[in-house]
Amino acid sequence: MILSQRIYLRRFLDTDWRDLYEYLSVESVVRFEPYDPFTEKDCIEAARERQQQTSFWAVCLRSSEKMIGNLYFEPCQPEDYGNWKLGYVFNPVFGKKGYALESCRALLNEGFTSFRVRRVVALCDPENRPSWRLLERLGMRREGYLRQNVFFEKDSDGNPVWKDTYEYAILADEWNTLSKAPSTSFLPPII
């Protein structure tokens, strides 16, 4: 478990499917994800699968223990390079309260201090302004604009619908400097 001021991160439980359904079933939430809205059955399966995986973290409110989102944090291959990938999806009911920033910050701090992470990357759709703004508030830098590099669906003729991607990253030494700087006082504290 990873604790922060208002949230905690834990491994998934199979009972998390209801909270998953609250946001993964919403079209606007999964608009930039590589999947369609989930059904209840999809969420039941996803919660069971995520319970067995170490790359998914449930984000829960300390005040109520309600799961309000999830983080994805996994090493890239080859693992000995120390590169990890960050991803996130949150329930919009709890949006604009800083929970995504707080939870990502707590997980990045844990990654850089305990998991021996050297570099973290995150990808997002250029149209997903809240996502890339979050990455920038975390101190990550935009390293690339990848043109038509991925597709998640095909058009009616079976042709890929290509999407662009922003790539962000931060190094461990940059994180350490940033987390000690007084200018980061707007970030929720790590406990």
Residue pairs with C-beta under 8 A, 6 or more apart in sequence:
1 8
1 9
1 10
2 8
2 9
2 10
2 57
2 106
2 107
2 110
3 62
3 106
3 191
4 102
4 103
4 105
4 106
4 188
4 189
4 190
4 191
5 102
5 188
5 189
5 191
6 61
6 62
6 63
6 99
6 102
6 188
7 59
7 60
7 61
7 62
7 68
7 99
7 102
7 103
7 106
8 60
8 62
9 57
9 58
9 59
9 60
9 71
9 103
9 106
9 107
10 57
10 58
10 60
11 51
11 54
11 56
11 57
11 58
12 47
12 50
12 51
12 53
12 56
12 57
12 58
12 70
13 47
13 51
13 58
14 44
14 47
14 48
14 51
15 47
16 47
16 50
16 58
16 67
17 40
17 43
17 44
17 46
17 47
17 48
18 43
19 58
19 66
19 67
19 68
19 91
20 38
20 43
20 46
20 47
20 67
20 70
21 38
21 40
21 43
22 91
22 93
23 29
23 69
23 89
23 90
23 91
23 92
23 93
24 30
24 37
24 38
24 42
24 43
24 46
24 89
25 37
25 38
25 39
25 40
25 43
26 37
26 92
27 37
28 92
29 37
29 89
29 90
29 91
29 92
30 36
30 37
30 38
30 89
31 128
32 124
32 125
32 127
32 128
32 131
33 89
33 152
34 150
34 152
35 152
38 46
50 56
50 58
50 70
54 74
55 72
55 73
55 74
56 70
56 71
56 72
57 70
57 71
57 72
57 73
57 103
57 107
58 67
58 70
59 67
59 68
59 69
59 70
59 71
59 90
59 99
59 103
60 66
60 67
60 68
61 68
61 94
61 99
68 90
68 91
68 93
68 94
68 99
69 88
69 89
69 90
69 91
69 94
69 99
69 100
69 103
70 88
70 89
70 90
71 86
71 87
71 88
71 103
71 104
71 107
72 85
72 86
72 87
72 88
73 84
73 85
73 86
73 87
73 107
73 111
74 84
74 85
75 82
75 83
75 84
75 85
76 83
76 84
76 85
76 121
81 118
81 119
82 116
82 117
82 118
82 119
82 172
83 117
83 118
83 119
83 120
83 121
84 111
84 115
84 117
84 119
84 120
84 121
85 120
85 121
85 122
85 123
86 104
86 107
86 108
86 120
86 121
86 122
87 122
87 123
88 100
88 103
88 104
88 131
88 134
90 99
90 100
98 188
100 134
101 134
101 137
101 138
101 187
101 188
102 187
102 188
104 134
104 138
105 138
105 187
105 188
105 190
106 190
108 120
108 138
108 170
108 175
109 175
109 179
109 190
111 117
111 120
112 120
112 172
112 175
112 176
117 172
118 171
118 172
119 169
119 170
119 171
119 172
120 140
120 169
120 170
120 175
121 143
121 167
121 168
121 169
122 135
122 140
122 167
122 168
122 169
123 165
123 166
123 167
123 168
124 131
124 132
124 135
124 165
124 166
124 168
125 131
125 163
125 164
125 165
125 166
126 132
126 145
126 164
126 165
126 166
132 142
132 166
132 168
135 142
135 168
136 142
136 168
137 187
138 170
139 170
139 174
139 175
139 178
139 184
140 168
140 169
140 170
141 168
141 169
141 170
142 166
142 167
142 168
143 167
143 168
143 169
144 166
144 167
145 164
145 165
145 166
145 167
146 164
146 165
146 166
146 167
147 164
148 162
148 163
148 164
149 162
149 163
149 164
149 165
150 162
150 163
150 165
151 160
151 161
151 162
151 163
152 161
152 163
153 160
153 161
154 160
154 161
155 161
170 178
178 184
179 190
